[in-house]
Amino acid sequence: MKENGMDRRQFAQSLGAIAGSALVLPELLTARTPAPQHAPRTGDGAVQIDSNENPYGPSPRAREAITNSENIACRYPDVTESRMAEAIAKYHGVSTDQVALGCGSTEILRMADTAFLGPGKGVIAAEPTYEAVLGFAQVMRANPVKVPQTKDFLHDLEAMAAAANESTGLIYICNPNNPTGTIVSKAAIGKFMDRVPKTAAVLVDEAYFHFVEDASYGTVMDWVGHYPNLIVARTFSKIYGMAGMRLGYAISTKENIRAMGRSKLWSSTNSAVMSAAMASLADPEHVADQRQKLNGTKKWLYSELEKDGRSYVRSHANFTLINVGGDVTPVIKAFADRSILVGRKFPSMANWLRVSMGTPEEMQKFMAALREIVPASGKKAA
């Protein structure tokens, strides 16, 4: 697999060149990652079930670690970064040079784009999926290849493999997928890896890994040594409840990690979140507790949707999609008018509303509002 070959100095020079070229290439001024369009988050007590966050926040051990990080707050996070990389490496049974840290997994996706994409290179992703990889690819002037999902709302791995060729620099698989919450089995990913060109990096985003209870699913972390072109991303934003603190990481070969690290923002992590993350890795009971709480709330929501005869996508993550029977835009606004923030519109699924799992009380408020805004047409007898 070929990287783009830029060191940090060359990368900085290339940024300058891109900025200068904006005089003759004005489209670069708008070639930036599109920010997700949320309703305003005013902090005024609104129910926030729009961004796939964990409403319960960090574990007690993580909160204590955050508090105790005050004594290193005045120092750059270099030493803490080294300790964090060591903790992740030990957790996954790899060496520290196989670990990349980022400001959330979003920076990990940007680092992968920078390492493996460029003019003339292609990036393959499902449609719909998390948009960051495709957004950053615009900046790299790469060619986006969007492969529609199957009728079952799954990644069409067969079609994605068929789309890959010698110009493909990166393939992105979000598993479970955002916004559908669907999964592809580990066996299916194995067949996919055997088929795609070894020159193409394959990034499997496991941000929602911890919520899955399906036996066919499995992490592909243990395949990193077997497939040199494989990169696996994780985050502390979801089940660990630290979305606002920003820490993600990738596991891959040392060559891939080195290539990605060339465009890493210096000191992009912070000591408080890394202290909390190390405490979280050592607290598997909290992960199990959060999975039980949020998946339990999701099962309750499904039962309410089924009482109403509503159509939804059965999700393996901490969110789900609900068919509202028409364009979601006015529905999203109607929820916002009731101080309930729900997910954004996904153009290829314009009739489907994404809602994250909140607390039981928050989801009860959501269901009451849904029944007002979109009255059920096929309500079942109680």
Disulfide bonds with the S-S distance in Angstrom:
none
